[in-house]
Each structure stands twice: as structure tokens, then as C-alpha cells.
């Protein structure tokens, strides 16, 4: 039986956080910045999180369960509401 292997190209470009979110840096941010606006270059510095629609594909490529930032926030809100109701 063949082994399940992670997609090494994706694994090098993204970082999976402890909560299961996928963090990555924006493409087109490495070089050739002289013809880009300053605000565009500033936005490249900030890390981005994967969206909900991409998570199924990323999960298959990385062979693990993942959460998008939106899914993480909703799960956090549900957990807080349960704690508030129990008090």
C-alpha cells in the first residue's frame, strides 16, 4: 500500500498554526518592488490566512484537518456562548 505524502511545494509555502489555521505570505512580494506602490508593498509584509473555500484542497494536500480563520472565529464564539450560558 503506498504511503500518504504531504505536498512538499505547499508545505514549504504555508505554516499551519496550533489551532489549525493556514498562514502564508502574499505572492508577488519577493522582488520587483520598484514599480509597485508603497501601500502595496506594505500589505505584502503582513501574513494572510487561508479562506474557507480553499481549506478542503489544502487539507487533502497536507493530509491533516485544518480550519480557516472564519471557521476558527465561529468556533471560538460558539465556545464562549456555551460558557456564558452555563454561568
C-alpha positions as CSV (number, residue, x, y, z in Angstrom):
1,X,0.0,0.0,0.0
2,X,1.5,3.4,-0.9
3,X,2.1,5.9,1.8
4,X,0.2,9.2,2.2
5,X,2.7,12.0,1.5
6,X,2.3,15.7,2.0
7,X,2.6,18.1,-0.9
8,X,6.1,19.4,-0.3
9,X,5.6,22.5,-2.5
10,X,2.7,23.6,-0.4
11,X,4.3,22.6,2.9
12,X,7.2,24.9,2.2
13,X,5.0,27.9,1.4
14,X,2.5,27.7,4.3
15,X,2.6,27.3,8.0
16,X,-0.2,25.5,9.9
17,X,-0.7,27.2,13.3
18,X,-1.5,25.4,16.5
19,X,-5.2,26.0,16.1
20,X,-5.1,24.5,12.6
21,X,-5.2,27.8,10.6
22,X,-3.1,28.0,7.4
23,X,-0.9,31.1,7.4
24,X,1.1,32.3,4.3
25,X,2.6,35.4,2.8
26,X,1.3,37.1,-0.2
27,X,2.6,36.2,-3.6
28,X,4.5,38.8,-5.7
29,X,6.2,40.2,-2.6
30,X,9.8,39.0,-3.1
31,X,11.3,41.2,-5.7
32,X,10.5,43.8,-8.5
33,X,9.0,46.2,-5.9
34,X,10.2,49.4,-7.5
35,X,7.2,49.6,-9.9
36,X,4.7,48.9,-7.1
37,X,3.1,51.5,-4.8
38,X,4.3,51.9,-1.3
39,X,0.9,50.8,0.2
40,X,1.0,47.7,-1.9
41,X,4.5,46.8,-0.6
42,X,3.3,47.4,3.0
43,X,0.4,45.0,2.6
44,X,2.9,42.3,1.4
45,X,4.6,42.4,4.8
46,X,1.5,41.1,6.7
47,X,0.8,37.3,6.8
48,X,-2.5,36.2,5.4
49,X,-4.8,33.3,6.4
50,X,-6.4,30.8,4.0
51,X,-10.1,31.2,3.2
52,X,-12.8,28.7,3.9
53,X,-13.2,27.7,0.2
54,X,-9.6,26.6,0.0
55,X,-9.4,24.5,3.1
56,X,-10.7,21.3,1.6
57,X,-7.9,21.4,-1.0
58,X,-5.2,22.3,1.5
59,X,-6.4,19.5,3.8
60,X,-6.0,16.9,1.1
61,X,-2.6,18.2,0.0
62,X,-1.3,18.4,3.6
63,X,-3.1,15.2,4.9
64,X,-4.5,16.8,8.0
65,X,-7.6,18.5,9.2
66,X,-7.5,22.3,9.0
67,X,-9.5,25.3,10.0
68,X,-9.9,28.6,8.1
69,X,-9.7,31.9,10.0
70,X,-13.5,32.3,9.7
71,X,-14.2,28.7,11.0
72,X,-11.8,29.3,13.9
73,X,-13.6,32.6,14.9
74,X,-17.1,31.0,14.7
75,X,-15.9,28.0,16.8
76,X,-14.5,30.4,19.3
77,X,-17.7,32.4,19.5
78,X,-19.8,29.2,20.0
79,X,-17.5,28.1,22.8
80,X,-17.8,31.5,24.5
81,X,-21.5,31.4,24.2
82,X,-21.7,28.0,25.8
83,X,-19.6,29.2,28.7
84,X,-21.8,32.2,29.1
85,X,-25.0,30.1,29.2
86,X,-23.6,27.7,31.8
87,X,-22.8,30.6,34.2
